[in-house]
Amino acid sequence: MTAGGGLAAQLRKGTLAYCVLALLARRERYGFELVRTLSEVDGLVTSEGTIYPLLSRLRKDGYVTTTWRDSGEGPPRKYYAITRQGQADLDAFRVEWRRFRSAVDSLVEEGTRS
């Protein structure tokens, strides 16, 4: 067992949907904007091949809605917005994430010994 790319991929896989919902809770965004924003965050490097299927699943599950809008820079863009159900799920995730992160930190941080 080694901490590396595989571990980062598993952590990213489990939290990426909530990262997307968190960005959409701030404001509506189009798909490539989400890809670009997530790619700028260390450890969240992702691709269109990951984000678009995720967005499709989030829409199908009722966590986001979509609208098409004209773009001054090319073809129309599909914008994604969080729904009430998506916001409620994100809020629940935030509570659990804080609890989980605190528990893990208490066990793995250097200098923590029982």
Residue pairs with C-beta under 8 A, 6 or more apart in sequence:
8 43
11 43
12 43
12 44
12 46
15 97
16 38
16 44
16 46
16 50
16 54
17 54
17 57
17 58
17 63
18 90
18 93
18 97
19 38
19 41
19 44
20 34
20 38
20 51
20 54
20 55
20 58
21 58
21 63
21 64
21 82
21 86
21 87
21 89
21 90
21 93
22 90
23 29
23 34
23 37
23 38
24 34
24 64
24 80
24 81
24 82
24 86
25 82
25 86
25 87
25 90
28 67
28 79
28 80
28 81
29 37
29 79
29 80
30 69
30 77
30 78
30 79
30 80
31 48
31 51
31 52
31 55
31 77
31 78
31 80
32 48
34 51
34 55
34 80
35 46
35 47
35 48
35 51
38 44
38 45
38 46
38 51
39 45
39 46
55 64
55 80
58 64
58 80
58 86
59 65
59 66
59 80
62 83
62 85
62 86
63 82
63 83
63 85
63 86
63 89
64 80
64 81
64 82
64 83
64 86
65 80
65 81
65 83
66 78
66 79
66 80
66 81
67 78
67 79
67 81
68 76
68 77
68 78
68 79
69 76
69 77
69 79
70 76
71 77
82 90
106 112
